[in-house]
Amino acid sequence: MEFGPDDMVDLGMRYVHGLVFSVVASFVLFFAFTQVRHRLKGGSGSRLGAFLFFSPLVCWTLYFSATFRLNYTLSMLGSESSGAAEWAYENRFVSEVHTVRAAEHLATSAREEPNVRFYAACRIADLLSTNNDASVNEVLQTLSAGPIITTEFFDGNSLTQGLYVPGHEQVQLSVRDIVERRLRLIRNGSAKIDGKS
């Protein structure tokens, strides 16, 4: 399993905007507090000033702590290493994304990388594989308006098998198409699900 420098940059980019916003908000709040305190002719309030300065940073730290595990997994799914992506899917993504709605959100999100969206579509199929046709059709109907995913694979793995051939043109399918194709592969027994044959 490889988690390279590009993957670290991707992981960092998921947090840098929030961190910059938090730092700016801290300084703005602190500056506003000092201006108000100055206009009111001083007075104590250093604790309130410190609270206002550090509260956005504390909020960002809480956000970082709450989302790091999933964001690390998503960065691995978008990795150039197909082995790292497969490992992340089977050992992390399956346990972290356990509802169709959560997988659907990731598969249709314009913020996510194409490979992440591909694996999220595979997760939808895995979750639907034991459902009856009526519930499957209901989900497929909601995915009909989903965007086209143009993957950026360098190599294949067990999840891309049957959908992507290394050295050939990248997968260019809608979320619904990927879900339907993976469902067929699972039901035919030619795709493993949740790390099992």
Secondary structure as a PSIPRED ss2 file (coil, helix, strand):
# PSIPRED VFORMAT (PSIPRED V4.0)

   1 M C   1.000  0.000  0.000
   2 E C   1.000  0.000  0.000
   3 F C   1.000  0.000  0.000
   4 G C   1.000  0.000  0.000
   5 P H   0.000  1.000  0.000
   6 D H   0.000  1.000  0.000
   7 D H   0.000  1.000  0.000
   8 M H   0.000  1.000  0.000
   9 V H   0.000  1.000  0.000
  10 D H   0.000  1.000  0.000
  11 L H   0.000  1.000  0.000
  12 G H   0.000  1.000  0.000
  13 M H   0.000  1.000  0.000
  14 R H   0.000  1.000  0.000
  15 Y H   0.000  1.000  0.000
  16 V H   0.000  1.000  0.000
  17 H H   0.000  1.000  0.000
  18 G H   0.000  1.000  0.000
  19 L H   0.000  1.000  0.000
  20 V H   0.000  1.000  0.000
  21 F H   0.000  1.000  0.000
  22 S H   0.000  1.000  0.000
  23 V H   0.000  1.000  0.000
  24 V H   0.000  1.000  0.000
  25 A H   0.000  1.000  0.000
  26 S H   0.000  1.000  0.000
  27 F H   0.000  1.000  0.000
  28 V H   0.000  1.000  0.000
  29 L H   0.000  1.000  0.000
  30 F H   0.000  1.000  0.000
  31 F H   0.000  1.000  0.000
  32 A H   0.000  1.000  0.000
  33 F H   0.000  1.000  0.000
  34 T H   0.000  1.000  0.000
  35 Q H   0.000  1.000  0.000
  36 V H   0.000  1.000  0.000
  37 R H   0.000  1.000  0.000
  38 H H   0.000  1.000  0.000
  39 R H   0.000  1.000  0.000
  40 L C   1.000  0.000  0.000
  41 K C   1.000  0.000  0.000
  42 G C   1.000  0.000  0.000
  43 G C   1.000  0.000  0.000
  44 S C   1.000  0.000  0.000
  45 G C   1.000  0.000  0.000
  46 S H   0.000  1.000  0.000
  47 R H   0.000  1.000  0.000
  48 L H   0.000  1.000  0.000
  49 G H   0.000  1.000  0.000
  50 A H   0.000  1.000  0.000
  51 F H   0.000  1.000  0.000
  52 L H   0.000  1.000  0.000
  53 F H   0.000  1.000  0.000
  54 F H   0.000  1.000  0.000
  55 S H   0.000  1.000  0.000
  56 P H   0.000  1.000  0.000
  57 L H   0.000  1.000  0.000
  58 V H   0.000  1.000  0.000
  59 C H   0.000  1.000  0.000
  60 W H   0.000  1.000  0.000
  61 T H   0.000  1.000  0.000
  62 L H   0.000  1.000  0.000
  63 Y H   0.000  1.000  0.000
  64 F H   0.000  1.000  0.000
  65 S H   0.000  1.000  0.000
  66 A H   0.000  1.000  0.000
  67 T H   0.000  1.000  0.000
  68 F H   0.000  1.000  0.000
  69 R H   0.000  1.000  0.000
  70 L H   0.000  1.000  0.000
  71 N H   0.000  1.000  0.000
  72 Y H   0.000  1.000  0.000
  73 T H   0.000  1.000  0.000
  74 L H   0.000  1.000  0.000
  75 S H   0.000  1.000  0.000
  76 M H   0.000  1.000  0.000
  77 L H   0.000  1.000  0.000
  78 G C   1.000  0.000  0.000
  79 S C   1.000  0.000  0.000
  80 E C   1.000  0.000  0.000
  81 S C   1.000  0.000  0.000
  82 S H   0.000  1.000  0.000
  83 G H   0.000  1.000  0.000
  84 A H   0.000  1.000  0.000
  85 A H   0.000  1.000  0.000
  86 E H   0.000  1.000  0.000
  87 W H   0.000  1.000  0.000
  88 A H   0.000  1.000  0.000
  89 Y H   0.000  1.000  0.000
  90 E H   0.000  1.000  0.000
  91 N H   0.000  1.000  0.000
  92 R H   0.000  1.000  0.000
  93 F H   0.000  1.000  0.000
  94 V H   0.000  1.000  0.000
  95 S H   0.000  1.000  0.000
  96 E H   0.000  1.000  0.000
  97 V C   1.000  0.000  0.000
  98 H C   1.000  0.000  0.000
  99 T C   1.000  0.000  0.000
 100 V H   0.000  1.000  0.000
 101 R H   0.000  1.000  0.000
 102 A H   0.000  1.000  0.000
 103 A H   0.000  1.000  0.000
 104 E H   0.000  1.000  0.000
 105 H H   0.000  1.000  0.000
 106 L H   0.000  1.000  0.000
 107 A H   0.000  1.000  0.000
 108 T H   0.000  1.000  0.000
 109 S C   1.000  0.000  0.000
 110 A C   1.000  0.000  0.000
 111 R C   1.000  0.000  0.000
 112 E C   1.000  0.000  0.000
 113 E C   1.000  0.000  0.000
 114 P H   0.000  1.000  0.000
 115 N H   0.000  1.000  0.000
 116 V H   0.000  1.000  0.000
 117 R H   0.000  1.000  0.000
 118 F H   0.000  1.000  0.000
 119 Y H   0.000  1.000  0.000
 120 A H   0.000  1.000  0.000
 121 A H   0.000  1.000  0.000
 122 C H   0.000  1.000  0.000
 123 R H   0.000  1.000  0.000
 124 I H   0.000  1.000  0.000
 125 A H   0.000  1.000  0.000
 126 D H   0.000  1.000  0.000
 127 L H   0.000  1.000  0.000
 128 L H   0.000  1.000  0.000
 129 S C   1.000  0.000  0.000
 130 T C   1.000  0.000  0.000
 131 N C   1.000  0.000  0.000
 132 N C   1.000  0.000  0.000
 133 D H   0.000  1.000  0.000
 134 A H   0.000  1.000  0.000
 135 S H   0.000  1.000  0.000
 136 V H   0.000  1.000  0.000
 137 N H   0.000  1.000  0.000
 138 E H   0.000  1.000  0.000
 139 V H   0.000  1.000  0.000
 140 L H   0.000  1.000  0.000
 141 Q H   0.000  1.000  0.000
 142 T H   0.000  1.000  0.000
 143 L H   0.000  1.000  0.000
 144 S C   1.000  0.000  0.000
 145 A C   1.000  0.000  0.000
 146 G C   1.000  0.000  0.000
 147 P C   1.000  0.000  0.000
 148 I E   0.000  0.000  1.000
 149 I E   0.000  0.000  1.000
 150 T E   0.000  0.000  1.000
 151 T C   1.000  0.000  0.000
 152 E C   1.000  0.000  0.000
 153 F C   1.000  0.000  0.000
 154 F C   1.000  0.000  0.000
 155 D C   1.000  0.000  0.000
 156 G C   1.000  0.000  0.000
 157 N C   1.000  0.000  0.000
 158 S C   1.000  0.000  0.000
 159 L C   1.000  0.000  0.000
 160 T C   1.000  0.000  0.000
 161 Q C   1.000  0.000  0.000
 162 G C   1.000  0.000  0.000
 163 L C   1.000  0.000  0.000
 164 Y C   1.000  0.000  0.000
 165 V C   1.000  0.000  0.000
 166 P C   1.000  0.000  0.000
 167 G C   1.000  0.000  0.000
 168 H C   1.000  0.000  0.000
 169 E C   1.000  0.000  0.000
 170 Q C   1.000  0.000  0.000
 171 V C   1.000  0.000  0.000
 172 Q E   0.000  0.000  1.000
 173 L E   0.000  0.000  1.000
 174 S E   0.000  0.000  1.000
 175 V H   0.000  1.000  0.000
 176 R H   0.000  1.000  0.000
 177 D H   0.000  1.000  0.000
 178 I H   0.000  1.000  0.000
 179 V H   0.000  1.000  0.000
 180 E H   0.000  1.000  0.000
 181 R H   0.000  1.000  0.000
 182 R H   0.000  1.000  0.000
 183 L H   0.000  1.000  0.000
 184 R H   0.000  1.000  0.000
 185 L H   0.000  1.000  0.000
 186 I H   0.000  1.000  0.000
 187 R H   0.000  1.000  0.000
 188 N C   1.000  0.000  0.000
 189 G C   1.000  0.000  0.000
 190 S C   1.000  0.000  0.000
 191 A C   1.000  0.000  0.000
 192 K C   1.000  0.000  0.000
 193 I E   0.000  0.000  1.000
 194 D C   1.000  0.000  0.000
 195 G C   1.000  0.000  0.000
 196 K E   0.000  0.000  1.000
 197 S C   1.000  0.000  0.000
